[in-house]
């Protein structure tokens, strides 16, 4: 019997740079079973998506009657990407929306959103600041910063496509990432399929490996994955 994943209904309110980035990412992966509806007060922000998403609405969501007309309580997730979002979020919470994700522009803003009832809070500016500081403090991260995410207590998550020929057709246990670099392989993406690998998982060329570890250890592991020549020379010495 074939099992079907439930389609998740997502509404994004505010299609500026941040909102459009979310929409683009959701639309990029057509197999994620997400149906997207976009809402913005400016029609020009919505026009690029008119043939891409389930529905677009030109509306000012600061008024609760607008949200009621959109049937926002029917959505699995409502994302409020506009920065001036207090009134919108308050109305959504009052209406009983199941899951609200909102953008905060400061710690104080985040605190207010949390008190109102936001399920998840994101701070793009704060994350960008952390990423920049991370790169400045660790110059070797520049090459690998694109797919790096700061976690807690000095740990980061990073992904890289495997180019080192010394890794091809080797099992994770053979490569010894934990012992040599003090990092863990948490996920592998291959041909648009994602795996949670065990030690006997075999690495192939162009696999996308995701690691978790301390910043300096991650850099060493990524350099090994990216450059076989330098690593062979190191082994010979």
Secondary structure, 3 states (H helix, E strand, C coil): CCCCCCCEEEEEECCCHHHHHHHHHHHHCCCCCEEEEEEECCHHHHHCCCCCCCEEEECCCCCHHHHHHCCHHHCCEEEECCCCCHHHHHHHHHHCCCCEEEECCCHHHHHHHHHHCCCEEECHHHHHHHHHHHHHHCHHHHHHHHHEEECCCCEEEEEEECCCHHHCCEEHHHHCHHHHHCCEEEEEEECCEEECCCCCCEECCCCEEEEEEEHHHHHHHHHHHHCHHHHHHHHHC
